[in-house]
Amino acid sequence: MKQRFTGLGVTTGVGIGKALRAQVDLDKYLKTYIPSFVEDEKEKVDKALSEVESFLFDKAEELRADGRTEQGAILEAHAMIVGDPVMRENVLSKIDATGNSPRAVLAAAEEQAKAFEEMEDEYFRARAVDFRDVGRRIARVILGVPDRDVGDEPVILCGYEIEPSVIANIKTGQIAGIILGAGSTTAHAVIIAKAQGIPAIVGAVDAARAILDEEEVLMDGDTGEIITGPTTEERAVYEKKAKKEEKQKEHYLALKDLPAVTEDGRSVILAANIGIPSDMDFAEEYGAEGVGLFRTEFLFMGRDELPTEDEQFEAYKNVAEKNGDKLTIIRTMDIGGDKPLSYLEIPKEENPFLGYRALRVSLKRKDLFLPQLKAALRASCYGKVAVMFPMIINVSEFLKAKEFVDEAKVELQAEHKDYNNDVQFGVMVETPAAAMMADSLAKYADFFSIGSNDLVQYTLAVDRSNAEIAHLYNHYHPAVLRLVQNIIKAAKTHGIPAGMCGEMASDPRAAVLLLAMGIDELSMGAPSIPIVKEQVRRVRMDEAKVLLEKAFTFEDGEEVKRYLEGQL
């Protein structure tokens, strides 16, 4: 049936193929499932956990061997979720209450998914689908539900959420497009789409509900347009676009190993943001020149006790070794009221964004902070490692954190554990207070990394996850640009490098302004690296400075954005 829909295009390109509803309906299987005795149900869970964990690790290796490193990394992360003792204990406790193993598995997975959905960080909110995916996979094994046969023709995956395992089971090149009803741009389905150049549209709620299996679909990742039941003329137009974009893909692949240098010789480091060690596969594939942000929160989540020093050390060491002589910047734990963990016993807050979180927690919890610092210091023997502290608002917090570093070194010496004494410690400048105090902080810090997401949010008093006001969130706002310039200027004055991690760093037009301000490093989701690199290589510094000077004459962020779009 011919219909038109629109959503938000997040990966460029056009897709042509038959629709494939991405989720198997388990309801009919659950309704006919007859539970056995409680102990038998628990035995079924243990058997399914073992089977799924082995399958996921084997499948991850198979995908990597096939060159699909991003899917392999995701399934490896899923295998770790399945093997987590906390997951098992949660399921078993629910079997005691319900006596139904598949429903217990789904309930435990949903519980963890909802905990992630309540988090402020979009990256971690988007991980909720991974827990649901794992839960459904385990439940399918218990229920005896076979994997779906998708045939050999090009398909356009469609659903409100699309489980990463669905994508992993489809051959390379067979996915012609992805349509998501959910709005997250950091969902693994979108990450895979960006990695493989698959057109993707998010926020297409109506399309996700209405499109039927086997319908012919055209989609445009640039405009967000979706057409079902297209005419011959419409199909011809899309086929012409597809040929043109294939040439552009080849162009981006050719940029991977080229340096990020302007036409007149100014270079900038383009690094990757990662959340788990396996994200390094993305970073390497897109030519990242280091890790500008290693979010360590994932190590603390999905468990009922703090990760040990050795557990953290292995994770940091893994990344440092893969990164070699390129810098790995480890951000200490950024968890608090917005990312609740039961074992931290942090009371629920009315405004967690402004509450007890990040370094504020670490400075009061030696049992949390010292093991993390010791693990990072130990990992520095295996690669070039730096550490940065989040949510700083004054010099005294940074100096107090450095006191903990000194204590960590003393303990390591007493324990005869090796570490590199040259590890640098920096400030993640993400509060307006830190931005205004940058000149003072730069006297003590080894480097700055500007956390653009929170800096924009706090400066503009805009919660970007609030749909009613998300349109006000704009990193081109003159107030934000002035703060960023102040931070970089302070860093230059005191001879320390200044980088940026966050959404603004992945915007190629914003990168030109940041170059003019003197930025040294830009860290972003790995798939954005060649796009930003292309823009960097096209510009001259004298042009960039003219653009920056003009940008400061505008009084509104949208005016700045439109001006840059016109010029670049």
C-alpha positions in Angstrom: 0.0 0.0 0.0 1.4 3.4 -1.0 2.2 5.6 2.1 4.6 8.4 2.9 6.3 8.9 6.3 9.0 11.1 7.7 11.6 10.7 10.5 15.0 12.0 11.3 17.8 10.9 9.0 20.9 10.0 10.9 22.9 8.1 8.3 23.0 9.4 4.8 22.1 7.4 1.7 19.0 5.8 0.1 17.7 2.4 0.8 15.6 0.2 -1.6 14.3 -3.2 -0.4 11.5 -5.3 1.1 10.5 -4.4 4.7 11.5 -6.9 7.4 9.8 -6.5 10.8 12.8 -6.8 13.1 11.3 -8.5 16.2 9.8 -12.0 16.6 6.5 -11.9 18.6 7.1 -14.0 21.7 3.6 -13.6 23.1 2.1 -16.6 21.4 5.0 -18.8 22.6 4.7 -17.4 26.2 1.0 -18.1 26.3 1.4 -21.7 25.4 4.4 -22.4 27.6 3.8 -24.8 30.5 6.2 -24.3 33.4 7.7 -27.3 35.2 8.9 -27.5 38.8 10.9 -24.4 40.1 14.2 -26.3 40.2 13.6 -27.6 36.6 12.9 -24.0 35.5 16.2 -22.8 37.1 18.0 -25.6 35.3 16.5 -24.5 32.0 17.9 -21.0 32.7 21.4 -22.2 33.5 21.4 -24.3 30.3 20.1 -21.4 28.2 22.6 -19.0 29.7 25.5 -21.3 28.9 24.2 -22.0 25.4 23.6 -18.3 24.6 27.0 -17.1 26.1 28.9 -19.7 24.0 26.9 -18.8 20.9 27.5 -15.1 21.3 31.3 -15.5 21.8 31.5 -17.8 18.8 29.4 -15.6 16.6 31.5 -12.5 17.6 34.6 -14.3 16.4 32.9 -15.3 13.2 31.7 -11.8 12.5 35.2 -10.3 13.2 36.7 -12.9 10.8 34.2 -11.7 8.2 35.3 -8.1 8.7 32.2 -7.1 10.6 34.0 -5.9 13.7 31.3 -3.6 14.9 28.7 -6.4 15.1 31.3 -8.7 16.7 32.1 -6.1 19.4 28.4 -5.7 20.2 27.8 -9.5 20.5 30.9 -9.8 22.6 29.4 -7.2 25.0 26.1 -9.1 25.0 28.0 -12.3 25.9 29.4 -10.5 28.9 25.9 -9.4 30.0 24.8 -13.1 29.7 27.8 -14.3 31.8 27.3 -11.7 34.5 26.5 -13.5 37.8 24.2 -10.6 38.8 22.0 -11.3 35.7 21.7 -15.0 36.7 20.9 -14.3 40.4 18.2 -11.8 39.4 16.6 -14.3 37.0 16.7 -17.1 39.6 15.1 -14.9 42.3 12.2 -14.1 39.9 11.7 -17.8 39.2 11.2 -18.3 42.9 8.5 -15.7 42.7 6.8 -16.7 39.4 7.9 -20.3 38.6 8.2 -19.3 34.9 11.7 -19.2 33.5 11.1 -17.3 30.2 9.0 -14.7 31.9 11.6 -14.4 34.7 14.4 -13.8 32.1 12.4 -11.2 30.3 11.4 -9.4 33.6 15.1 -9.3 34.8 16.2 -7.9 31.4 13.5 -5.3 31.4 14.4 -4.3 35.0 18.0 -3.6 33.9 16.8 -1.9 30.7 14.6 0.5 32.6 17.5 1.4 34.9 19.6 2.4 31.9 16.7 4.3 30.3 16.6 6.6 33.4 20.1 7.7 32.9 21.0 11.2 31.7 23.8 10.1 29.3 22.3 9.3 25.9 24.9 6.7 25.2 23.9 4.7 28.2 20.1 5.2 27.7 20.6 3.6 24.3 22.1 0.5 25.9 18.6 -0.4 27.3 17.8 -2.2 24.0 20.9 -4.4 24.5 19.5 -5.8 27.8 16.1 -6.5 26.2 17.9 -8.1 23.2 19.8 -10.4 25.5 16.7 -11.2 27.6 14.7 -12.1 24.4 17.5 -14.3 23.1 17.7 -16.3 26.3 13.9 -16.6 26.4 13.8 -17.8 22.8 16.2 -20.6 23.6 14.0 -21.7 26.5 10.9 -21.4 24.4 12.4 -23.2 21.4 11.8 -20.3 19.0 14.0 -20.6 15.9 15.9 -17.7 14.4 14.1 -16.0 11.5 14.9 -16.9 7.9 15.5 -13.6 6.1 16.4 -15.0 2.6 18.9 -13.4 0.3 17.2 -10.3 -1.0 18.0 -6.7 0.3 15.9 -5.9 3.3 15.0 -2.7 5.2 14.7 -3.5 8.9 11.8 -1.8 10.6 10.7 -1.6 14.2 10.4 0.7 17.2 13.6 -0.8 18.5 15.9 -3.1 16.5 17.9 -5.7 18.4 21.6 -5.8 17.5 21.4 -9.6 17.3 18.9 -9.3 14.4 21.4 -7.3 12.5 24.3 -9.6 13.3 22.3 -12.6 11.8 22.0 -10.9 8.4 24.7 -11.1 5.8 27.0 -8.2 5.0 25.5 -6.0 2.4 22.0 -7.4 2.6 20.6 -4.7 4.9 19.6 -1.8 2.6 18.3 0.4 5.3 17.1 0.8 9.0 13.9 2.5 10.1 13.6 3.0 13.9 10.5 4.3 15.7 12.7 5.2 18.7 14.6 8.4 18.5 18.1 7.5 19.9 21.0 8.3 17.6 23.4 6.2 19.8 21.4 2.9 19.6 23.6 0.1 18.5 21.5 -0.3 15.3 22.4 3.3 14.4 26.1 2.7 15.3 26.2 -0.3 13.0 24.4 1.7 10.3 27.0 4.4 10.5 29.8 1.9 10.6 28.6 0.1 7.4 27.2 3.1 5.6 23.6 1.8 5.9 20.9 4.5 5.5 19.1 5.0 8.8 16.1 7.0 10.0 15.1 7.3 13.7 12.0 8.8 15.3 9.7 7.3 12.6 7.0 6.1 15.0 4.2 6.0 12.4 6.3 4.1 9.9 7.5 1.6 12.5 3.9 0.8 13.3 2.4 0.8 9.8 4.9 -0.8 7.5 4.2 -4.5 6.9 6.5 -7.4 6.2 7.5 -7.8 2.6 6.3 -4.3 1.6 8.6 -2.6 -0.9 10.1 0.5 0.8 12.2 3.4 -0.4 14.0 5.5 2.2 16.3 8.5 2.2 18.7 8.9 5.2 19.4 12.6 4.2 15.8 13.8 4.2 14.1 11.3 6.5 11.6 10.4 3.7 10.0 6.9 3.7 7.8 5.7 0.8 6.0 2.3 0.7 4.5 0.9 -2.5 6.5 3.3 -4.7 5.8 4.1 -8.4 8.2 3.1 -11.1 9.3 6.7 -11.5 10.0 7.1 -7.7 12.0 3.9 -7.7 14.1 5.1 -10.7 14.9 8.4 -8.9 16.1 6.5 -5.8 18.2 4.1 -7.9 20.0 7.1 -9.5 20.7 8.5 -6.0 22.0 5.2 -4.8 24.6 5.1 -7.6 25.8 8.6 -6.8 26.2 7.8 -3.1 28.2 4.6 -3.8 30.9 6.8 -5.2 30.8 9.1 -2.2 31.3 6.0 0.1 34.5 5.1 -1.7 35.7 8.7 -1.2 35.2 8.5 2.6 37.0 5.1 2.8 40.0 6.7 1.1 40.2 9.3 3.8 40.8 6.8 6.7 44.6 6.8 6.7 45.0 10.5 5.7 46.1 13.0 8.3 43.6 15.6 9.6 45.5 18.7 8.4 44.2 21.9 6.9 45.2 23.0 3.4 47.9 25.3 5.0 49.3 22.7 7.4 47.4 23.1 10.7 46.9 19.6 12.2 44.3 18.4 14.8 44.0 15.0 16.5 40.8 13.2 15.7 40.2 10.7 18.5 37.3 8.4 19.4 34.8 8.2 22.3 34.4 4.7 23.7 32.2 3.1 26.4 33.6 -0.4 26.6 36.9 -2.0 25.5 35.4 -3.6 22.4 34.5 -0.2 21.1 38.2 0.0 20.1 37.3 -2.0 17.0 35.2 1.0 15.8 38.0 3.4 16.6 40.6 1.5 14.7 38.4 0.9 11.7 37.8 4.6 11.3 41.4 5.7 11.8 41.1 7.2 15.2 44.3 8.8 16.5 43.6 7.9 20.1 40.8 7.7 22.6 39.7 11.1 23.8 37.0 9.8 26.2 36.9 6.4 27.8 33.6 6.4 29.7 34.2 4.0 32.6 30.7 3.9 33.9 29.8 0.7 32.1 32.2 -1.2 34.4 30.2 -0.1 37.4 26.7 -1.0 36.0 24.7 -4.1 35.9 26.2 -5.5 39.1 25.5 -5.3 42.9 29.0 -4.4 44.1 31.9 -2.2 43.0 34.2 -3.6 40.3 37.5 -4.6 41.7 40.8 -2.9 41.0 41.9 -5.9 38.9 38.7 -5.9 36.9 39.1 -2.3 36.0 42.8 -2.7 35.3 42.1 -5.4 32.8 39.6 -3.2 30.9 41.9 -0.2 30.9 44.9 -2.3 30.0 43.0 -3.8 27.1 42.3 -0.4 25.6 45.8 1.0 26.3 47.5 -2.0 24.6 45.2 -1.7 21.5 45.9 2.0 21.3 49.7 1.6 21.5 51.5 4.9 21.5 48.3 6.9 20.9 46.8 8.6 23.9 43.9 7.0 25.9 42.1 9.4 28.2 40.2 7.6 30.9 37.4 9.6 32.6 36.9 8.6 36.2 33.4 7.4 37.0 30.6 9.7 36.2 27.7 8.1 38.1 25.3 9.6 40.6 21.6 10.5 40.9 21.1 10.4 37.2 22.8 7.0 36.9 21.7 5.2 40.1 23.5 2.2 41.4 22.0 0.4 44.3 25.4 -0.4 46.0 26.3 3.3 46.1 23.2 4.0 48.3 22.7 7.5 46.7 19.3 8.8 47.6 16.9 9.7 44.8 17.2 13.4 43.9 14.8 15.9 42.5 17.4 17.3 40.2 20.2 14.7 39.7 21.9 16.7 36.9 22.8 19.3 39.6 23.3 16.8 42.4 25.6 14.2 43.9 27.4 12.7 40.9 30.7 12.2 39.2 33.7 13.5 41.1 31.5 14.7 43.9 30.8 11.0 44.7 34.4 9.9 44.1 35.9 12.4 46.5 33.7 11.1 49.3 34.1 7.4 48.5 37.7 6.3 48.9 36.6 2.7 48.4 35.5 3.7 44.9 38.0 6.2 43.9 41.3 4.7 44.9 40.9 1.3 43.1 39.9 3.2 39.9 43.0 5.4 40.1 45.3 2.5 40.9 43.8 0.5 38.0 44.4 3.4 35.6 48.0 4.0 36.8 48.8 0.3 36.4 47.4 0.3 32.9 49.7 3.2 32.0 52.5 0.6 31.8 50.8 -0.9 28.7 50.2 2.3 26.7 50.0 6.1 26.8 47.3 6.8 29.4 45.9 10.0 30.9 43.1 10.5 33.4 40.5 13.3 33.6 38.1 14.2 36.3 34.4 15.1 35.5 32.1 17.8 36.9 34.8 20.1 38.3 33.6 23.5 39.4 36.7 24.8 41.3 40.4 24.4 41.8 40.1 22.8 45.3 38.2 19.8 43.8 41.0 19.1 41.3 43.7 19.4 44.0 41.8 17.1 46.3 41.6 14.6 43.4 45.3 14.8 42.9 45.8 14.0 46.6 44.0 10.8 46.0 46.3 10.1 43.1 49.3 10.5 45.4 47.7 8.1 47.9 47.1 5.6 45.1 50.8 5.8 44.1 51.9 5.1 47.7 49.6 2.1 47.9 50.9 0.7 44.6 54.5 1.1 45.7 53.7 -0.7 48.9 52.1 -3.5 46.9 55.0 -3.7 44.5 52.8 -3.0 41.5 54.2 -1.1 38.5 52.9 2.1 37.2 54.1 5.0 35.0 54.8 8.1 37.1 54.3 10.4 34.0 50.5 9.9 33.7 48.8 13.3 33.0 45.7 14.4 34.9 43.3 16.8 33.4 39.9 18.5 33.8 36.8 17.7 31.9 35.5 21.2 31.5 31.7 20.7 31.3 30.3 23.2 33.8 30.0 27.0 33.3 31.9 27.4 36.5 34.9 25.5 35.2 34.7 27.4 31.9 34.8 30.7 33.7 37.6 29.5 36.0 39.6 28.0 33.2 42.5 30.4 33.7 42.9 29.2 37.3 42.4 25.5 36.6 44.9 25.6 33.8 47.7 26.4 36.3 47.2 23.0 37.9 45.9 20.7 35.1 47.9 18.9 32.5 45.2 19.2 29.9 41.6 20.3 29.3 38.9 18.2 27.6 35.7 20.2 27.0 32.6 18.1 27.6 30.4 19.9 25.1 27.1 18.0 25.9 26.9 19.0 29.5 28.5 22.4 28.9 25.7 23.3 26.4 23.0 21.9 28.7 24.2 23.7 31.8 24.9 27.0 30.0 21.5 27.1 28.2 19.5 25.5 31.1 18.2 23.0 28.5 17.6 19.3 29.2 18.1 18.0 25.6 16.2 14.8 26.5 13.1 16.9 27.1 11.2 16.9 23.8 9.4 20.1 24.7 12.6 22.2 24.9 15.2 20.0 23.0 15.0 22.5 20.1 16.7 25.1 22.3 19.8 22.9 22.7 22.3 24.5 20.3 26.1 24.3 20.5 26.3 27.3 18.2 24.7 29.6 20.8 27.0 32.6 21.2 27.2 32.1 25.0 28.5 28.5 24.4 31.0 29.7 21.7 32.3 32.4 24.1 32.8 29.9 26.9 34.6 27.5 24.6 36.9 30.2 23.4 37.7 31.2 26.9 38.6 27.6 27.8 40.9 27.2 24.8 42.5 30.6 25.4 43.3 29.7 29.0 44.8 26.4 28.0 47.0 28.2 25.4 48.1 30.8 27.9 49.4 28.1 30.3 50.8 25.8 27.7 48.5 22.9 28.1 46.5 21.1 25.3 42.8 21.6 24.9 40.5 19.0 23.4 36.8 18.4 23.1 34.6 15.3 23.4 30.9 15.4 22.8 28.4 16.1 20.1 29.9 19.5 19.1 33.2 17.8 18.3 31.6 15.5 15.8 30.0 18.5 13.9 32.3 19.2 10.9 31.2 22.8 10.7 31.7 23.4 14.4 35.2 21.8 13.9 36.2 24.7 11.7 35.3 27.3 14.4 37.1 25.2 17.0 40.2 25.0 14.8 40.2 28.8 14.6 40.0 29.0 18.4 43.1 26.8 18.6 41.6 23.3 19.6 44.2 20.5 19.7 42.0 17.5 19.7 38.5 16.5 18.7 37.0 13.3 20.1 33.8 11.8 18.8 31.9 8.6 17.9 34.3 6.8 15.5 32.0 6.9 12.4 32.1 10.7 12.4 35.9 10.8 12.1 36.3 10.7 8.3 33.4 13.2 7.9 35.1 15.7 10.2 38.5 14.9 8.7 37.2 15.8 5.2 36.0 19.2 6.4 39.3 19.9 8.2 41.3 19.0 5.0 39.2 21.4 2.9 39.7 24.6 5.0 42.5 27.1 5.4 43.2 28.7 8.8 42.8 32.2 7.5 39.3 31.2 6.2 38.5 29.5 9.5 39.4 32.7 11.5 37.2 34.8 9.2 34.3 32.5 9.8 34.9 32.6 13.6 35.1 36.4 13.6 31.8 36.6 11.7 30.1 34.0 13.9 30.7 36.2 16.9 28.7 39.0 15.3 25.5 37.0 15.5 23.2 37.1 18.5 21.5 33.7 18.0 22.8 30.2 17.6 20.5 29.4 14.6 21.9 32.4 12.8 25.4 31.0 13.3 24.4 27.6 12.1 22.7 28.9 8.9 25.7 31.1 8.2 28.2 28.2 8.4 25.9 26.0 6.3 25.9 28.7 3.6 29.7 29.1 3.8 30.8 25.5 4.2 
